[in-house]
Amino acid sequence: MTPNTDQDYIAQIRSGNVNVYSALVSKYKNMVFTLALRMVENKEDAEEVSQDTFVKAYKALDRFKGTSKFSTWLYRIVYNTSLDHLKKSKRVVLSEHIDEINEADIGSMQNALTYIEAKEKKQMIEKALLQLPEEERVLLTLFYFEELSLREISEIIQLSYDNVKIKLYRSRKKLFHMLKNVVEPIYLNHGSRK
Protein backbone atom coordinates (compact mmCIF):
# COMPACT_ATOMS: atom_id res chain seq x y z
CA MET A 1 0.00 0.00 0.00
CA THR A 2 1.42 3.38 -0.99
CA PRO A 3 1.61 6.12 1.63
CA ASN A 4 -0.82 8.99 1.34
CA THR A 5 0.42 12.14 -0.36
CA ASP A 6 -0.36 15.62 0.93
CA GLN A 7 -3.00 15.91 -1.79
CA ASP A 8 -4.61 12.66 -0.59
CA TYR A 9 -4.79 13.98 2.96
CA ILE A 10 -6.22 17.31 1.81
CA ALA A 11 -8.87 15.57 -0.30
CA GLN A 12 -9.89 13.46 2.71
CA ILE A 13 -10.09 16.51 4.96
CA ARG A 14 -12.16 18.40 2.41
CA SER A 15 -14.56 15.46 2.18
CA GLY A 16 -15.15 15.55 5.94
CA ASN A 17 -12.46 13.35 7.50
CA VAL A 18 -10.95 16.14 9.64
CA ASN A 19 -8.99 13.69 11.80
CA VAL A 20 -6.59 13.19 8.89
CA TYR A 21 -5.29 16.72 9.49
CA SER A 22 -3.23 15.32 12.38
CA ALA A 23 -1.16 13.38 9.82
CA LEU A 24 -0.22 16.64 8.08
CA VAL A 25 0.56 18.25 11.43
CA SER A 26 2.81 15.32 12.36
CA LYS A 27 4.55 15.43 9.01
CA TYR A 28 5.30 19.18 9.09
CA LYS A 29 5.48 20.08 12.80
CA ASN A 30 9.30 20.04 12.93
CA MET A 31 9.62 22.09 9.76
CA VAL A 32 7.12 24.68 11.01
CA PHE A 33 8.70 24.89 14.47
CA THR A 34 12.22 25.25 13.04
CA LEU A 35 11.27 28.18 10.85
CA ALA A 36 9.24 29.82 13.61
CA LEU A 37 12.14 29.46 16.05
CA ARG A 38 14.58 30.99 13.56
CA MET A 39 12.31 33.99 13.24
CA VAL A 40 11.06 34.62 16.78
CA GLU A 41 14.17 33.28 18.60
CA ASN A 42 12.22 31.99 21.57
CA LYS A 43 11.01 28.43 22.12
CA GLU A 44 7.70 29.36 23.76
CA ASP A 45 6.91 31.95 21.10
CA ALA A 46 7.88 29.48 18.36
CA GLU A 47 5.49 26.91 19.84
CA GLU A 48 2.71 29.51 19.86
CA VAL A 49 3.48 30.53 16.26
CA SER A 50 3.50 26.86 15.24
CA GLN A 51 0.09 26.26 16.78
CA ASP A 52 -1.30 29.42 15.17
CA THR A 53 0.16 28.33 11.83
CA PHE A 54 -1.59 24.97 11.89
CA VAL A 55 -4.88 26.54 12.95
CA LYS A 56 -4.63 29.13 10.14
CA ALA A 57 -3.65 26.46 7.61
CA TYR A 58 -6.60 24.30 8.60
CA LYS A 59 -9.04 27.19 8.31
CA ALA A 60 -7.58 28.19 4.93
CA LEU A 61 -7.30 24.66 3.52
CA ASP A 62 -10.20 25.29 1.13
CA ARG A 63 -8.16 28.09 -0.42
CA PHE A 64 -5.15 25.85 -1.07
CA LYS A 65 -5.18 25.52 -4.87
CA GLY A 66 -2.42 22.98 -5.26
CA THR A 67 -0.48 25.19 -7.69
CA SER A 68 2.48 24.93 -5.32
CA LYS A 69 3.55 22.20 -2.95
CA PHE A 70 1.63 22.04 0.32
CA SER A 71 4.90 22.55 2.22
CA THR A 72 5.57 25.79 0.32
CA TRP A 73 2.07 27.03 1.09
CA LEU A 74 2.53 26.08 4.77
CA TYR A 75 5.93 27.81 4.91
CA ARG A 76 4.30 31.00 3.69
CA ILE A 77 1.76 30.77 6.51
CA VAL A 78 4.39 30.19 9.22
CA TYR A 79 6.52 32.98 7.75
CA ASN A 80 3.63 35.47 7.84
CA THR A 81 2.46 34.28 11.26
CA SER A 82 5.98 34.77 12.62
CA LEU A 83 6.12 38.27 11.14
CA ASP A 84 2.76 39.09 12.74
CA HIS A 85 4.02 37.79 16.08
CA LEU A 86 7.16 39.94 15.83
CA LYS A 87 5.09 43.02 14.95
CA LYS A 88 2.82 42.41 17.95
CA SER A 89 5.78 42.12 20.26
CA LYS A 90 7.34 45.15 18.52
CA ARG A 91 10.74 43.52 18.29
CA VAL A 92 13.22 45.25 16.08
CA VAL A 93 16.26 43.35 14.89
CA LEU A 94 19.15 45.62 14.02
CA SER A 95 21.69 44.61 11.43
CA GLU A 96 25.24 45.77 11.59
CA HIS A 97 27.35 47.05 8.72
CA ILE A 98 29.49 44.29 7.24
CA ASP A 99 32.59 45.06 5.20
CA GLU A 100 32.69 43.49 1.77
CA ILE A 101 34.40 40.14 1.51
CA ASN A 102 35.28 38.38 -1.69
CA GLU A 103 34.46 34.95 -3.10
CA ALA A 104 37.96 33.66 -2.27
CA ASP A 105 37.24 34.34 1.43
CA ILE A 106 34.00 32.39 1.19
CA GLY A 107 35.79 29.54 -0.55
CA SER A 108 38.49 29.35 2.12
CA MET A 109 35.84 29.39 4.86
CA GLN A 110 34.04 26.49 3.19
CA ASN A 111 37.31 24.55 3.07
CA ALA A 112 38.02 25.36 6.70
CA LEU A 113 34.58 24.21 7.81
CA THR A 114 35.31 20.74 6.50
CA TYR A 115 37.86 20.34 9.32
CA ILE A 116 35.33 20.98 12.05
CA GLU A 117 33.25 18.18 13.53
CA ALA A 118 29.70 18.15 12.14
CA LYS A 119 28.06 18.86 15.50
CA GLU A 120 30.41 21.73 16.30
CA LYS A 121 29.89 23.18 12.85
CA LYS A 122 26.12 23.05 13.24
CA GLN A 123 26.27 24.73 16.66
CA MET A 124 28.58 27.40 15.31
CA ILE A 125 26.29 28.10 12.37
CA GLU A 126 23.18 28.12 14.60
CA LYS A 127 24.81 30.68 16.90
CA ALA A 128 25.86 32.87 13.97
CA LEU A 129 22.39 32.63 12.42
CA LEU A 130 20.82 34.00 15.59
CA GLN A 131 22.91 37.14 15.19
CA LEU A 132 21.52 37.83 11.72
CA PRO A 133 18.36 39.86 11.06
CA GLU A 134 15.25 37.70 10.77
CA GLU A 135 14.88 37.93 6.97
CA GLU A 136 18.44 36.74 6.43
CA ARG A 137 18.00 33.93 9.00
CA VAL A 138 14.87 32.78 7.22
CA LEU A 139 16.48 32.83 3.77
CA LEU A 140 19.47 30.79 4.91
CA THR A 141 17.26 28.37 6.83
CA LEU A 142 14.92 27.77 3.91
CA PHE A 143 17.73 27.35 1.40
CA TYR A 144 20.35 25.39 3.33
CA PHE A 145 18.51 23.59 6.11
CA GLU A 146 15.14 22.98 4.45
CA GLU A 147 16.74 22.73 0.97
CA LEU A 148 14.02 24.68 -0.80
CA SER A 149 14.57 26.08 -4.27
CA LEU A 150 14.88 29.80 -4.91
CA ARG A 151 11.47 29.67 -6.64
CA GLU A 152 9.85 28.14 -3.56
CA ILE A 153 11.50 30.69 -1.27
CA SER A 154 10.36 33.47 -3.59
CA GLU A 155 6.80 32.21 -3.30
CA ILE A 156 6.97 31.88 0.49
CA ILE A 157 8.35 35.31 1.31
CA GLN A 158 6.72 36.94 -1.71
CA LEU A 159 9.77 38.53 -3.25
CA SER A 160 10.92 38.19 -6.84
CA TYR A 161 13.23 35.32 -7.76
CA ASP A 162 16.08 37.77 -8.54
CA ASN A 163 15.55 39.63 -5.27
CA VAL A 164 15.70 36.37 -3.30
CA LYS A 165 18.86 35.37 -5.15
CA ILE A 166 20.56 38.69 -4.30
CA LYS A 167 19.41 38.67 -0.67
CA LEU A 168 20.50 35.05 -0.23
CA TYR A 169 23.93 35.87 -1.66
CA ARG A 170 24.33 38.82 0.72
CA SER A 171 23.08 36.80 3.69
CA ARG A 172 25.52 34.03 2.89
CA LYS A 173 28.39 36.50 2.71
CA LYS A 174 27.38 37.99 6.03
CA LEU A 175 27.17 34.57 7.69
CA PHE A 176 30.61 33.59 6.40
CA HIS A 177 32.01 36.89 7.59
CA MET A 178 30.65 36.17 11.07
CA LEU A 179 32.14 32.66 11.03
CA LYS A 180 35.49 33.78 9.64
CA ASN A 181 37.02 34.78 12.97
CA VAL A 182 36.02 31.50 14.55
CA VAL A 183 36.94 29.21 11.69
CA GLU A 184 40.24 30.67 10.50
CA PRO A 185 42.18 29.81 13.70
CA ILE A 186 40.90 26.22 13.51
CA TYR A 187 41.91 25.98 9.87
CA LEU A 188 45.33 27.49 10.53
CA ASN A 189 45.96 25.19 13.51
CA HIS A 190 44.88 22.15 11.53
CA GLY A 191 47.09 23.16 8.59
CA SER A 192 50.15 23.70 10.80
CA ARG A 193 49.90 20.12 12.14
CA LYS A 194 50.32 18.60 8.67
C-alpha positions in Angstrom: 0.0 0.0 0.0 1.4 3.4 -1.0 1.6 6.1 1.6 -0.8 9.0 1.3 0.4 12.1 -0.4 -0.4 15.6 0.9 -3.0 15.9 -1.8 -4.6 12.7 -0.6 -4.8 14.0 3.0 -6.2 17.3 1.8 -8.9 15.6 -0.3 -9.9 13.5 2.7 -10.1 16.5 5.0 -12.2 18.4 2.4 -14.6 15.5 2.2 -15.2 15.6 5.9 -12.5 13.4 7.5 -11.0 16.1 9.6 -9.0 13.7 11.8 -6.6 13.2 8.9 -5.3 16.7 9.5 -3.2 15.3 12.4 -1.2 13.4 9.8 -0.2 16.6 8.1 0.6 18.3 11.4 2.8 15.3 12.4 4.6 15.4 9.0 5.3 19.2 9.1 5.5 20.1 12.8 9.3 20.0 12.9 9.6 22.1 9.8 7.1 24.7 11.0 8.7 24.9 14.5 12.2 25.2 13.0 11.3 28.2 10.8 9.2 29.8 13.6 12.1 29.5 16.0 14.6 31.0 13.6 12.3 34.0 13.2 11.1 34.6 16.8 14.2 33.3 18.6 12.2 32.0 21.6 11.0 28.4 22.1 7.7 29.4 23.8 6.9 31.9 21.1 7.9 29.5 18.4 5.5 26.9 19.8 2.7 29.5 19.9 3.5 30.5 16.3 3.5 26.9 15.2 0.1 26.3 16.8 -1.3 29.4 15.2 0.2 28.3 11.8 -1.6 25.0 11.9 -4.9 26.5 12.9 -4.6 29.1 10.1 -3.6 26.5 7.6 -6.6 24.3 8.6 -9.0 27.2 8.3 -7.6 28.2 4.9 -7.3 24.7 3.5 -10.2 25.3 1.1 -8.2 28.1 -0.4 -5.2 25.9 -1.1 -5.2 25.5 -4.9 -2.4 23.0 -5.3 -0.5 25.2 -7.7 2.5 24.9 -5.3 3.6 22.2 -2.9 1.6 22.0 0.3 4.9 22.5 2.2 5.6 25.8 0.3 2.1 27.0 1.1 2.5 26.1 4.8 5.9 27.8 4.9 4.3 31.0 3.7 1.8 30.8 6.5 4.4 30.2 9.2 6.5 33.0 7.8 3.6 35.5 7.8 2.5 34.3 11.3 6.0 34.8 12.6 6.1 38.3 11.1 2.8 39.1 12.7 4.0 37.8 16.1 7.2 39.9 15.8 5.1 43.0 15.0 2.8 42.4 17.9 5.8 42.1 20.3 7.3 45.2 18.5 10.7 43.5 18.3 13.2 45.2 16.1 16.3 43.3 14.9 19.1 45.6 14.0 21.7 44.6 11.4 25.2 45.8 11.6 27.3 47.1 8.7 29.5 44.3 7.2 32.6 45.1 5.2 32.7 43.5 1.8 34.4 40.1 1.5 35.3 38.4 -1.7 34.5 35.0 -3.1 38.0 33.7 -2.3 37.2 34.3 1.4 34.0 32.4 1.2 35.8 29.5 -0.5 38.5 29.4 2.1 35.8 29.4 4.9 34.0 26.5 3.2 37.3 24.5 3.1 38.0 25.4 6.7 34.6 24.2 7.8 35.3 20.7 6.5 37.9 20.3 9.3 35.3 21.0 12.1 33.3 18.2 13.5 29.7 18.2 12.1 28.1 18.9 15.5 30.4 21.7 16.3 29.9 23.2 12.8 26.1 23.0 13.2 26.3 24.7 16.7 28.6 27.4 15.3 26.3 28.1 12.4 23.2 28.1 14.6 24.8 30.7 16.9 25.9 32.9 14.0 22.4 32.6 12.4 20.8 34.0 15.6 22.9 37.1 15.2 21.5 37.8 11.7 18.4 39.9 11.1 15.2 37.7 10.8 14.9 37.9 7.0 18.4 36.7 6.4 18.0 33.9 9.0 14.9 32.8 7.2 16.5 32.8 3.8 19.5 30.8 4.9 17.3 28.4 6.8 14.9 27.8 3.9 17.7 27.4 1.4 20.4 25.4 3.3 18.5 23.6 6.1 15.1 23.0 4.5 16.7 22.7 1.0 14.0 24.7 -0.8 14.6 26.1 -4.3 14.9 29.8 -4.9 11.5 29.7 -6.6 9.9 28.1 -3.6 11.5 30.7 -1.3 10.4 33.5 -3.6 6.8 32.2 -3.3 7.0 31.9 0.5 8.3 35.3 1.3 6.7 36.9 -1.7 9.8 38.5 -3.2 10.9 38.2 -6.8 13.2 35.3 -7.8 16.1 37.8 -8.5 15.5 39.6 -5.3 15.7 36.4 -3.3 18.9 35.4 -5.2 20.6 38.7 -4.3 19.4 38.7 -0.7 20.5 35.0 -0.2 23.9 35.9 -1.7 24.3 38.8 0.7 23.1 36.8 3.7 25.5 34.0 2.9 28.4 36.5 2.7 27.4 38.0 6.0 27.2 34.6 7.7 30.6 33.6 6.4 32.0 36.9 7.6 30.7 36.2 11.1 32.1 32.7 11.0 35.5 33.8 9.6 37.0 34.8 13.0 36.0 31.5 14.6 36.9 29.2 11.7 40.2 30.7 10.5 42.2 29.8 13.7 40.9 26.2 13.5 41.9 26.0 9.9 45.3 27.5 10.5 46.0 25.2 13.5 44.9 22.2 11.5 47.1 23.2 8.6 50.2 23.7 10.8 49.9 20.1 12.1 50.3 18.6 8.7 
